[in-house]
Amino acid sequence: MKNPYINSTQTVNKINDDGSTTTTTTTVRTTGAPSAFDKSINSAFKDFVPENFNAAHFIKGALIGGAAAYILSNEKAQQALFSAIVKGSNLLQAGFEELKERFEDVKAEIESQK
C-alpha cells in the first residue's frame, strides 16, 4: 500500500502566451533523512503500516498533541507551565540587566580613558 501524499509526483500544465503548453513534472518530497530513532520506530512498525508512511513522525505528533491536550485541559498543569515561563522570563530579565550594567561599566571605563 502506498500513500499518495508522500513523495508524490505532481504534473503542472502551463499555457504560454503564444498558446503552446508547457508541462512540468516534479517530485514532492515531504520528509528528510530519518534519524536512527525514526528508523528504529519505522522498522518496528513496518509490518503494520504502508512502506512510505513515517510511523515515527506520527507517534511524535500524537505525543505532542496529547501533551498539548493535557496542558490545555488540566488547570494544575497550566499553572505549573506558566510559573515555569514566569521564572524563566525573570531569569532572562535579570541576565539582561546584568549585561546592561556591564556594558555601562565598560562604556564609563572607555570614557574615563579619553
All heavy atoms as an XYZ file, in Angstrom:
868
protein
N       0.853     -1.161      0.000
C       0.000      0.000      0.000
C       0.907      1.235      0.000
O       1.846      1.328      0.752
C      -0.891      0.008      1.242
C      -1.782      1.212      1.272
S      -2.690      1.521      2.803
C      -3.472      0.033      3.186
N       0.617      2.194     -0.851
C       1.439      3.387     -0.966
C       0.591      4.615     -0.666
O      -0.540      4.733     -1.133
C       1.990      3.482     -2.382
C       3.390      3.993     -2.450
C       3.957      3.636     -3.801
C       5.167      4.426     -4.137
N       6.315      4.292     -3.350
N       1.141      5.515      0.144
C       0.451      6.757      0.471
C       0.670      7.740     -0.676
O       1.811      8.094     -0.985
C       1.001      7.322      1.779
C       0.222      8.509      2.283
O      -0.407      9.217      1.509
N       0.265      8.731      3.570
N      -0.392      8.243     -1.304
C      -0.222      9.119     -2.472
C       0.256     10.525     -2.113
O       0.614     11.289     -2.999
C      -1.626      9.160     -3.078
C      -2.529      8.907     -1.933
C      -1.784      7.956     -1.039
N       0.261     10.883     -0.838
C       0.623     12.245     -0.452
C       2.081     12.388     -0.047
O       2.557     13.490      0.177
C      -0.273     12.721      0.689
C      -1.722     12.746      0.280
C      -2.600     11.802      0.753
C      -2.183     13.691     -0.605
C      -3.922     11.802      0.357
C      -3.498     13.708     -1.017
C      -4.359     12.757     -0.524
O      -5.664     12.771     -0.926
N       2.812     11.275      0.090
C       4.210     11.324      0.478
C       5.056     10.976     -0.737
O       4.839      9.962     -1.388
C       4.492     10.357      1.646
C       3.683     10.786      2.868
C       5.967     10.317      1.963
C       3.807      9.862      4.051
N       6.033     11.823     -1.035
C       6.905     11.664     -2.196
C       6.090     11.467     -3.470
O       6.345     10.567     -4.256
C       7.885     10.507     -1.993
C       8.825     10.764     -0.855
O       9.052     11.906     -0.472
N       9.381      9.714     -0.300
N       5.109     12.327     -3.663
C       4.231     12.201     -4.820
C       4.792     12.992     -5.991
O       5.578     13.911     -5.836
C       2.832     12.715     -4.476
O       2.883     14.086     -4.155
N       4.372     12.619     -7.197
C       4.763     13.322     -8.411
C       3.630     14.239     -8.816
O       2.470     13.825     -8.868
C       5.057     12.306     -9.538
O       6.083     11.430     -9.088
C       5.504     13.002    -10.797
N       3.978     15.501     -9.079
C       2.974     16.470     -9.492
C       3.294     16.939    -10.906
O       4.433     17.247    -11.228
C       2.951     17.681     -8.558
C       2.495     17.360     -7.161
C       2.497     18.588     -6.259
O       3.069     19.612     -6.591
N       1.844     18.473     -5.131
N       2.258     17.008    -11.735
C       2.412     17.492    -13.098
C       1.612     18.774    -13.235
O       0.425     18.816    -12.895
C       1.909     16.441    -14.110
O       2.634     15.234    -13.892
C       2.105     16.904    -15.533
N       2.277     19.823    -13.758
C       1.633     21.119    -13.930
C       1.693     21.489    -15.399
O       2.771     21.503    -16.004
C       2.338     22.205    -13.076
C       1.714     23.562    -13.315
C       2.305     21.832    -11.607
N       0.542     21.778    -15.983
C       0.467     22.234    -17.363
C       0.267     23.736    -17.363
O      -0.644     24.245    -16.711
C      -0.681     21.560    -18.107
C      -0.436     20.083    -18.295
O       0.686     19.664    -18.518
N      -1.487     19.295    -18.182
N       1.108     24.460    -18.117
C       1.017     25.913    -18.179
C       0.812     26.309    -19.630
O       1.526     25.853    -20.525
C       2.302     26.537    -17.634
C       2.315     28.028    -17.682
C       3.635     28.584    -17.171
C       3.660     30.085    -17.340
N       4.969     30.646    -17.062
N      -0.166     27.184    -19.855
C      -0.418     27.691    -21.202
C       0.395     28.971    -21.371
O       0.243     29.930    -20.617
C      -1.916     27.948    -21.434
C      -2.691     26.635    -21.289
C      -2.146     28.561    -22.803
C      -4.183     26.787    -21.391
N       1.258     28.972    -22.376
C       2.126     30.113    -22.644
C       1.363     31.196    -23.391
O       0.237     30.991    -23.858
C       3.351     29.668    -23.452
C       4.170     28.651    -22.683
O       4.319     28.755    -21.478
N       4.688     27.656    -23.402
N       1.994     32.370    -23.542
C       1.365     33.495    -24.238
C       1.076     33.183    -25.704
O       0.105     33.689    -26.277
C       2.256     34.747    -24.157
C       2.364     35.264    -22.727
O       1.445     35.002    -21.926
O       3.366     35.945    -22.429
N       1.906     32.354    -26.328
C       1.702     32.032    -27.742
C       0.708     30.885    -27.950
O       0.473     30.460    -29.069
C       3.041     31.695    -28.405
C       3.714     30.489    -27.786
O       3.179     29.923    -26.808
O       4.790     30.105    -28.290
N       0.120     30.367    -26.862
C      -0.885     29.321    -26.964
C      -0.341     27.916    -26.784
O      -1.108     26.965    -26.687
N       0.992     27.762    -26.748
C       1.565     26.441    -26.551
C       1.468     26.052    -25.075
O       1.256     26.883    -24.202
C       3.029     26.423    -27.016
O       3.785     27.316    -26.231
N       1.632     24.768    -24.810
C       1.524     24.255    -23.450
C       2.885     23.732    -22.986
O       3.568     23.010    -23.713
C       0.502     23.108    -23.392
O      -0.741     23.588    -23.880
C       0.304     22.615    -21.973
N       3.263     24.104    -21.763
C       4.488     23.613    -21.156
C       4.094     22.716    -19.990
O       3.311     23.109    -19.131
C       5.359     24.777    -20.642
O       5.644     25.656    -21.725
C       6.650     24.263    -20.050
N       4.646     21.505    -19.957
C       4.353     20.560    -18.887
C       5.586     20.424    -18.004
O       6.680     20.176    -18.491
C       3.975     19.188    -19.463
O       2.857     19.351    -20.337
C       3.626     18.209    -18.359
N       5.373     20.598    -16.696
C       6.454     20.455    -15.727
C       6.072     19.362    -14.744
O       4.982     19.392    -14.174
C       6.679     21.777    -14.960
O       6.884     22.817    -15.897
C       7.864     21.676    -14.040
N       6.967     18.390    -14.550
C       6.735     17.307    -13.609
C       7.772     17.388    -12.502
O       8.969     17.461    -12.782
C       6.829     15.947    -14.310
O       5.898     15.919    -15.394
C       6.520     14.813    -13.358
N       7.305     17.416    -11.256
C       8.220     17.468    -10.114
C       7.827     16.404     -9.098
O       6.657     16.035     -8.992
C       8.176     18.848     -9.417
O       6.844     19.114     -9.007
C       8.651     19.943    -10.324
N       8.814     15.941     -8.360
C       8.564     15.002     -7.264
C       8.633     15.781     -5.965
O       9.634     16.438     -5.687
C       9.597     13.867     -7.254
O       9.504     13.176     -8.492
C       9.339     12.900     -6.113
N       7.564     15.737     -5.195
C       7.488     16.461     -3.944
C       7.923     15.527     -2.820
O       7.323     14.480     -2.607
C       6.051     16.978     -3.695
C       5.977     17.702     -2.371
C       5.625     17.867     -4.829
N       8.976     15.904     -2.130
C       9.469     15.105     -1.011
C       9.087     15.821      0.271
O       9.485     16.951      0.495
C      10.967     14.914     -1.089
C      11.362     14.141     -2.315
C      12.838     13.799     -2.291
N      13.185     13.109     -3.525
C      13.131     11.814     -3.691
N      12.743     11.043     -2.712
N      13.460     11.274     -4.825
N       8.323     15.155      1.100
C       7.826     15.782      2.317
C       8.603     15.368      3.561
O       8.323     15.847      4.636
C       6.346     15.438      2.534
O       6.214     14.026      2.565
C       5.497     16.003      1.423
N       9.557     14.460      3.405
C      10.318     14.015      4.572
C      11.795     14.120      4.283
O      12.247     13.955      3.156
C       9.981     12.558      4.931
O      10.290     11.738      3.812
C       8.535     12.400      5.302
N      12.595     14.403      5.314
C      14.043     14.440      5.199
C      14.624     13.080      5.548
O      13.912     12.086      5.649
N      15.915     13.060      5.757
C      16.570     11.806      6.135
C      16.190     11.457      7.573
O      16.321     12.279      8.466
C      18.072     11.958      6.016
N      15.689     10.261      7.808
C      15.266      9.892      9.158
C      16.460      9.648     10.079
O      17.514      9.192      9.647
C      14.460      8.615      8.951
C      14.942      8.055      7.665
C      15.405      9.220      6.834
N      16.277      9.954     11.348
C      17.313      9.702     12.350
C      17.306      8.219     12.722
O      16.434      7.461     12.295
C      17.060     10.555     13.586
O      15.868     10.141     14.222
N      18.274      7.824     13.531
C      18.341      6.426     13.970
C      17.104      6.061     14.785
O      16.576      4.944     14.680
C      19.610      6.199     14.784
N      16.625      7.021     15.601
C      15.401      6.795     16.378
C      14.209      6.563     15.456
O      13.418      5.635     15.655
C      15.164      8.004     17.293
C      13.909      7.923     18.104
C      13.821      7.063     19.185
C      12.811      8.705     17.788
C      12.672      6.984     19.941
C      11.656      8.631     18.536
C      11.584      7.768     19.616
N      14.094      7.418     14.421
C      12.999      7.266     13.462
C      13.086      5.932     12.727
O      12.080      5.259     12.514
C      13.011      8.410     12.448
C      12.598      9.739     13.049
O      12.178      9.756     14.227
O      12.700     10.760     12.351
N      14.299      5.552     12.330
C      14.470      4.285     11.618
C      14.057      3.099     12.476
O      13.425      2.167     11.988
C      15.924      4.122     11.172
C      16.316      5.021     10.037
C      17.774      4.821      9.677
C      18.218      5.777      8.609
N      19.646      5.658      8.306
N      14.408      3.147     13.774
C      14.056      2.017     14.637
C      12.549      1.922     14.835
O      11.987      0.828     14.828
C      14.774      2.134     15.983
O      14.324      3.275     16.695
N      11.881      3.051     15.001
C      10.415      3.022     15.150
C       9.772      2.552     13.855
O       8.864      1.711     13.858
C       9.883      4.397     15.570
C      10.298      4.703     17.003
C       8.361      4.461     15.437
C       9.895      6.059     17.496
N      10.234      3.080     12.724
C       9.653      2.688     11.440
C       9.870      1.200     11.158
O       8.989      0.538     10.613
C      10.230      3.540     10.312
C       9.706      4.954     10.341
O       8.613      5.212     10.844
N      10.477      5.880      9.829
N      11.037      0.669     11.538
C      11.269     -0.759     11.300
C      10.412     -1.619     12.227
O      10.005     -2.718     11.854
C      12.744     -1.093     11.470
O      13.144     -0.924     12.809
N      10.117     -1.110     13.432
C       9.259     -1.873     14.348
C       7.831     -1.958     13.832
O       7.131     -2.942     14.077
C       9.285     -1.230     15.735
N       7.393     -0.928     13.104
C       6.016     -0.890     12.613
C       5.904     -1.240     11.130
O       4.842     -1.063     10.531
C       5.416      0.508     12.834
C       5.072      0.779     14.261
C       5.932      1.517     15.065
C       3.899      0.302     14.813
C       5.629      1.775     16.389
C       3.584      0.550     16.136
C       4.449      1.289     16.930
N       6.984     -1.749     10.502
C       6.970     -1.961      9.054
C       5.910     -2.972      8.594
O       5.443     -2.903      7.464
C       8.348     -2.382      8.568
C       8.773     -3.758      9.015
C      10.152     -4.077      8.522
C      10.558     -5.442      9.077
N      11.910     -5.770      8.708
N       5.518     -3.889      9.461
C       4.513     -4.883      9.063
C       3.086     -4.360      9.188
O       2.157     -4.975      8.675
C       4.651     -6.142      9.922
C       5.974     -6.840      9.694
O       6.539     -6.706      8.588
O       6.455     -7.506     10.629
N       2.902     -3.218      9.864
C       1.563     -2.727     10.152
C       1.157     -1.502      9.344
O      -0.015     -1.151      9.303
C       1.445     -2.373     11.641
C       1.829     -3.507     12.541
C       3.016     -3.480     13.248
C       1.014     -4.622     12.670
C       3.387     -4.522     14.069
C       1.367     -5.674     13.490
C       2.557     -5.628     14.198
N       2.123     -0.797      8.762
C       1.826      0.453      8.056
C       2.371      0.385      6.638
O       3.233     -0.441      6.332
C       2.438      1.668      8.801
C       1.797      1.847     10.155
C       3.929      1.555      8.922
N       1.903      1.262      5.748
C       2.427      1.275      4.370
C       3.929      1.587      4.361
O       4.460      2.184      5.292
C       1.648      2.409      3.704
C       0.460      2.632      4.549
C       0.827      2.215      5.929
N       4.592      1.199      3.275
C       6.055      1.321      3.223
C       6.561      2.754      3.293
O       7.645      3.007      3.776
C       6.592      0.649      1.969
C       6.173      1.353      0.685
C       6.643      0.626     -0.555
O       6.436     -0.594     -0.625
O       7.188      1.279     -1.440
N       5.791      3.723      2.798
C       6.273      5.097      2.825
C       5.572      5.942      3.897
O       5.633      7.163      3.856
C       6.121      5.748      1.453
C       4.674      5.837      1.017
O       3.814      5.218      1.605
N       4.421      6.600     -0.020
N       4.943      5.304      4.848
C       4.320      6.009      5.974
C       5.359      6.144      7.081
O       5.985      5.169      7.472
C       3.105      5.239      6.483
C       2.410      5.897      7.645
C       1.567      6.966      7.434
C       2.611      5.451      8.939
C       0.916      7.567      8.493
C       1.974      6.047     10.005
C       1.119      7.113      9.784
N       5.552      7.362      7.590
C       6.556      7.598      8.621
C       5.895      7.451      9.984
O       5.314      8.391     10.511
C       7.180      8.969      8.441
C       8.438      9.135      9.240
O       8.625      8.476     10.258
N       9.310     10.007      8.770
N       5.979      6.264     10.556
C       5.345      5.980     11.844
C       5.966      6.799     12.958
O       5.279      7.204     13.891
C       5.455      4.492     12.162
N       7.266      7.081     12.857
C       7.941      7.862     13.898
C       7.363      9.266     13.973
O       7.100      9.779     15.070
C       9.441      7.913     13.621
N       7.144      9.905     12.830
C       6.550     11.247     12.831
C       5.126     11.205     13.360
O       4.690     12.118     14.069
C       6.576     11.847     11.433
C       7.943     12.288     11.000
N       8.218     12.695      9.727
C       9.109     12.392     11.682
C       9.486     13.024      9.632
N      10.048     12.833     10.810
N       4.394     10.156     13.015
C       3.022     10.024     13.518
C       3.016      9.904     15.038
O       2.230     10.553     15.726
C       2.342      8.811     12.879
C       0.962      8.575     13.393
C      -0.098      9.333     12.917
C       0.713      7.613     14.360
C      -1.383      9.129     13.398
C      -0.555      7.399     14.844
C      -1.615      8.159     14.357
N       3.920      9.071     15.578
C       3.976      8.868     17.034
C       4.402     10.159     17.731
O       3.838     10.537     18.752
C       4.905      7.696     17.380
C       4.237      6.386     16.932
C       5.213      7.652     18.860
C       5.115      5.179     17.035
N       5.401     10.857     17.171
C       5.817     12.136     17.750
C       4.662     13.126     17.757
O       4.440     13.842     18.743
C       6.988     12.719     16.964
C       8.292     12.004     17.169
C       9.368     12.630     16.288
C      10.591     11.776     16.188
N      11.567     12.351     15.244
N       3.932     13.195     16.659
C       2.783     14.099     16.582
C       1.705     13.741     17.582
O       1.092     14.625     18.200
N       1.460     12.454     17.760
C       0.453     12.016     18.728
C       0.877     12.376     20.148
O       0.048     12.815     20.966
C       0.229     10.507     18.604
N       2.164     12.209     20.461
C       2.657     12.569     21.794
C       2.584     14.078     22.035
O       2.166     14.525     23.111
C       4.090     12.075     21.984
C       4.250     10.560     22.085
C       5.728     10.183     22.113
C       3.545     10.022     23.311
N       2.972     14.863     21.043
C       2.896     16.322     21.189
C       1.443     16.763     21.315
O       1.110     17.615     22.139
C       3.597     17.011     20.005
C       5.102     16.783     20.089
C       3.285     18.513     19.972
C       5.870     17.199     18.870
N       0.576     16.184     20.508
C      -0.847     16.508     20.596
C      -1.436     16.108     21.938
O      -2.239     16.844     22.515
N      -1.042     14.950     22.453
C      -1.512     14.510     23.766
C      -1.043     15.434     24.875
O      -1.801     15.774     25.790
N       0.223     15.866     24.792
C       0.751     16.800     25.798
C       0.018     18.133     25.732
O      -0.318     18.722     26.767
C       2.247     17.000     25.600
N      -0.249     18.609     24.523
C      -0.979     19.877     24.369
C      -2.396     19.755     24.920
O      -2.880     20.663     25.613
C      -1.009     20.281     22.899
N      -3.055     18.647     24.641
C      -4.415     18.449     25.161
C      -4.405     18.376     26.681
O      -5.291     18.932     27.344
C      -5.022     17.173     24.571
N      -3.400     17.716     27.243
C      -3.288     17.619     28.705
C      -3.096     18.999     29.323
O      -3.759     19.358     30.297
C      -2.125     16.694     29.072
C      -1.862     16.629     30.555
C      -2.708     15.923     31.397
C      -0.777     17.281     31.114
C      -2.476     15.862     32.763
C      -0.538     17.227     32.475
C      -1.390     16.522     33.298
O      -1.159     16.472     34.639
N      -2.196     19.781     28.750
C      -1.921     21.118     29.297
C      -3.139     22.021     29.147
O      -3.470     22.785     30.052
C      -0.688     21.731     28.622
C       0.562     20.983     29.097
C      -0.557     23.215     28.928
C       1.827     21.348     28.371
N      -3.825     21.922     28.018
C      -4.991     22.782     27.796
C      -6.178     22.403     28.673
O      -7.031     23.243     28.963
C      -5.398     22.746     26.325
C      -4.427     23.433     25.365
C      -4.849     23.173     23.927
C      -4.359     24.924     25.638
N      -6.237     21.152     29.114
C      -7.404     20.714     29.880
C      -7.141     20.582     31.384
O      -8.094     20.428     32.145
C      -7.903     19.372     29.338
O      -6.922     18.371     29.518
N      -5.900     20.650     31.828
C      -5.570     20.462     33.231
C      -5.099     21.787     33.833
O      -4.077     22.335     33.440
C      -4.477     19.401     33.374
C      -4.234     19.008     34.809
O      -4.336     19.826     35.712
N      -3.900     17.746     35.003
N      -5.849     22.274     34.804
C      -5.557     23.577     35.386
C      -4.227     23.591     36.145
O      -3.467     24.561     36.075
C      -6.696     23.985     36.320
C      -6.806     25.473     36.511
C      -8.103     25.855     37.200
O      -9.177     25.426     36.736
O      -8.001     26.576     38.204
N      -3.915     22.514     36.855
C      -2.652     22.458     37.596
C      -1.460     22.425     36.636
O      -0.416     23.024     36.911
C      -2.622     21.250     38.522
C      -3.525     21.407     39.724
C      -3.354     20.257     40.691
C      -4.275     20.460     41.886
N      -4.106     19.412     42.889
N      -1.610     21.729     35.528
C      -0.541     21.695     34.531
C      -0.336     23.080     33.924
O       0.801     23.500     33.685
C      -0.857     20.677     33.441
N      -1.421     23.805     33.690
C      -1.312     25.167     33.169
C      -0.582     26.059     34.153
O       0.293     26.847     33.773
C      -2.704     25.733     32.888
C      -3.411     25.104     31.726
C      -4.843     25.590     31.595
O      -5.283     26.471     32.329
N      -5.570     25.008     30.667
N      -0.932     25.947     35.440
C      -0.267     26.765     36.456
C       1.223     26.440     36.522
O       2.057     27.345     36.628
C      -0.922     26.554     37.821
C      -2.308     27.145     37.935
C      -2.998     26.777     39.249
O      -2.510     25.940     39.994
N      -4.140     27.404     39.499
N       1.568     25.181     36.464
C       2.976     24.783     36.511
C       3.725     25.310     35.290
O       4.849     25.819     35.403
C       3.096     23.264     36.589
N       3.108     25.208     34.126
C       3.738     25.697     32.902
C       3.941     27.202     32.953
O       5.029     27.706     32.658
C       2.894     25.311     31.677
C       3.405     25.832     30.341
C       4.723     25.160     29.986
C       2.373     25.604     29.265
N       2.896     27.928     33.360
C       3.002     29.382     33.390
C       3.977     29.851     34.458
O       4.698     30.829     34.260
C       1.632     30.017     33.577
C       0.727     29.852     32.386
C      -0.596     29.537     32.555
C       1.207     29.994     31.100
C      -1.442     29.377     31.464
C       0.386     29.837     29.995
C      -0.944     29.523     30.178
N       4.051     29.153     35.586
C       5.023     29.543     36.608
C       6.450     29.297     36.105
O       7.348     30.095     36.374
C       4.773     28.806     37.920
O       5.061     27.443     37.796
N       6.650     28.218     35.353
C       7.975     27.965     34.770
C       8.329     29.042     33.755
O       9.477     29.502     33.696
C       8.007     26.587     34.119
N       7.354     29.464     32.965
C       7.595     30.528     31.987
C       7.943     31.834     32.691
O       8.867     32.549     32.295
C       6.374     30.696     31.059
C       6.254     29.482     30.125
C       6.474     31.976     30.241
C       4.980     29.432     29.323
N       7.225     32.160     33.765
C       7.497     33.393     34.509
C       8.887     33.339     35.138
O       9.642     34.319     35.083
C       6.402     33.630     35.580
C       6.807     34.718     36.540
C       5.080     33.979     34.916
N       9.254     32.188     35.716
C      10.587     32.060     36.312
C      11.668     32.208     35.247
O      12.690     32.872     35.468
C      10.727     30.716     37.013
C       9.951     30.620     38.304
C      10.086     29.246     38.938
C       9.227     29.126     40.178
N       9.273     27.781     40.758
N      11.450     31.603     34.095
C      12.422     31.721     33.006
C      12.549     33.148     32.507
O      13.659     33.629     32.250
N      11.418     33.839     32.382
C      11.487     35.228     31.914
C      12.159     36.111     32.957
O      12.885     37.048     32.612
C      10.089     35.753     31.569
O       9.292     35.842     32.726
N      11.949     35.828     34.253
C      12.637     36.588     35.299
C      14.146     36.375     35.226
O      14.921     37.322     35.403
C      12.109     36.212     36.684
C      10.723     36.754     36.941
O      10.271     37.672     36.259
N      10.037     36.178     37.913
N      14.561     35.133     34.968
C      15.992     34.855     34.826
C      16.577     35.586     33.623
O      17.669     36.165     33.698
C      16.232     33.353     34.690
C      16.121     32.519     35.961
C      16.219     31.044     35.636
C      17.219     32.911     36.928
N      15.851     35.584     32.511
C      16.322     36.292     31.326
C      16.411     37.791     31.582
O      17.370     38.450     31.184
C      15.402     36.018     30.132
C      15.540     34.654     29.485
C      14.485     34.462     28.408
C      16.917     34.487     28.886
N      15.398     38.327     32.243
C      15.384     39.752     32.533
C      16.558     40.122     33.442
O      17.224     41.140     33.222
C      14.063     40.144     33.190
C      13.845     41.630     33.286
C      12.462     41.949     33.800
O      11.810     41.115     34.422
N      12.003     43.154     33.531
N      16.847     39.311     34.445
C      17.985     39.568     35.328
C      19.293     39.489     34.547
O      20.204     40.302     34.766
C      17.990     38.566     36.474
N      19.378     38.536     33.632
C      20.573     38.425     32.798
C      20.770     39.641     31.920
O      21.888     40.145     31.762
N      19.675     40.148     31.332
C      19.772     41.349     30.503
C      20.188     42.560     31.331
O      20.975     43.392     30.881
C      18.453     41.628     29.782
C      18.179     40.698     28.632
C      16.951     40.083     28.496
C      19.150     40.438     27.671
C      16.695     39.221     27.446
C      18.905     39.582     26.614
C      17.672     38.973     26.501
N      19.666     42.654     32.536
C      20.041     43.767     33.417
C      21.526     43.701     33.751
O      22.216     44.734     33.771
C      19.204     43.753     34.699
C      17.732     44.050     34.482
C      17.487     45.440     33.916
O      18.202     46.381     34.276
O      16.571     45.560     33.087
N      22.036     42.508     33.990
C      23.457     42.339     34.284
C      24.302     42.734     33.072
O      25.328     43.404     33.203
C      23.737     40.888     34.692
C      25.174     40.584     35.011
C      25.679     41.302     36.261
O      24.869     41.636     37.145
O      26.898     41.529     36.327
N      23.859     42.326     31.878
C      24.583     42.697     30.666
C      24.579     44.208     30.460
O      25.594     44.794     30.064
C      23.980     42.002     29.444
C      24.293     40.523     29.293
C      23.530     39.936     28.116
C      25.777     40.310     29.103
N      23.448     44.853     30.705
C      23.369     46.308     30.582
C      24.329     46.984     31.550
O      25.006     47.956     31.200
C      21.938     46.797     30.856
C      20.967     46.512     29.750
C      19.593     47.042     30.148
C      18.526     46.626     29.188
N      17.195     47.080     29.606
N      24.381     46.469     32.769
C      25.267     47.033     33.780
C      26.729     46.900     33.358
O      27.511     47.843     33.474
C      25.030     46.341     35.122
C      25.778     46.952     36.281
C      25.437     46.253     37.586
O      24.241     45.992     37.836
O      26.392     45.981     38.335
N      27.092     45.726     32.834
C      28.466     45.519     32.372
C      28.787     46.436     31.200
O      29.888     46.979     31.092
C      28.674     44.063     31.968
C      28.744     43.118     33.132
C      29.043     41.724     32.674
N      29.009     40.790     33.792
C      29.261     39.516     33.679
N      29.545     38.995     32.497
N      29.212     38.734     34.737
N      27.822     46.595     30.298
C      28.009     47.476     29.153
C      28.252     48.907     29.622
O      29.155     49.587     29.110
C      26.778     47.409     28.238
C      26.845     48.335     27.064
C      27.651     48.027     25.977
C      26.122     49.513     27.044
C      27.716     48.878     24.884
C      26.192     50.367     25.966
C      26.986     50.056     24.879
N      27.462     49.356     30.569
C      27.636     50.717     31.095
C      28.984     50.859     31.801
O      29.630     51.913     31.694
C      26.491     51.066     32.051
C      25.149     51.222     31.362
C      25.125     52.339     30.328
O      25.781     53.375     30.542
O      24.452     52.151     29.298
N      29.440     49.828     32.506
C      30.749     49.867     33.165
C      31.872     50.007     32.140
O      32.788     50.821     32.308
C      30.978     48.622     34.017
C      30.090     48.567     35.243
O      29.503     49.612     35.600
O      29.979     47.475     35.841
N      31.798     49.228     31.082
C      32.823     49.298     30.039
C      32.776     50.656     29.346
O      33.814     51.264     29.064
C      32.649     48.140     29.035
C      33.551     48.324     27.830
C      32.925     46.809     29.712
N      31.581     51.130     29.097
C      31.408     52.442     28.450
C      32.011     53.546     29.318
O      32.719     54.434     28.809
C      29.922     52.694     28.222
C      29.601     53.900     27.400
C      28.090     53.951     27.162
C      27.691     55.204     26.462
N      26.227     55.280     26.301
N      31.754     53.507     30.630
C      32.300     54.506     31.538
C      33.825     54.396     31.601
O      34.527     55.417     31.683
C      31.703     54.327     32.933
N      34.352     53.176     31.564
C      35.796     52.982     31.603
C      36.442     53.563     30.357
O      37.500     54.204     30.424
C      36.102     51.485     31.724
C      37.559     51.172     31.899
C      37.806     49.684     32.063
O      36.998     49.016     32.738
O      38.811     49.198     31.524
N      35.820     53.359     29.198
C      36.356     53.909     27.951
C      36.304     55.432     27.980
O      37.241     56.109     27.564
C      35.580     53.347     26.741
C      35.896     51.855     26.572
C      35.929     54.106     25.471
C      35.066     51.156     25.530
N      35.215     55.993     28.502
C      35.074     57.444     28.611
C      36.132     58.028     29.539
O      36.647     59.121     29.288
C      33.678     57.811     29.089
C      32.578     57.575     28.084
C      32.700     58.486     26.872
O      33.079     59.659     27.031
O      32.425     58.001     25.765
N      36.459     57.317     30.612
C      37.433     57.828     31.575
C      38.862     57.782     31.005
O      39.715     58.533     31.443
C      37.366     57.044     32.882
O      37.819     55.717     32.680
N      39.103     56.896     30.043
C      40.429     56.796     29.445
C      40.681     57.875     28.408
O      41.807     58.120     28.031
C      40.621     55.420     28.806
C      40.722     54.309     29.825
C      40.813     52.944     29.139
O      40.722     52.819     27.930
N      40.995     51.909     29.962
N      39.642     58.542     27.950
C      39.792     59.584     26.922
C      40.366     60.839     27.477
O      40.419     61.334     28.433
C      38.463     59.879     26.244
C      38.054     58.801     25.307
C      36.796     59.173     24.576
C      36.379     58.097     23.609
N      35.180     58.433     22.906
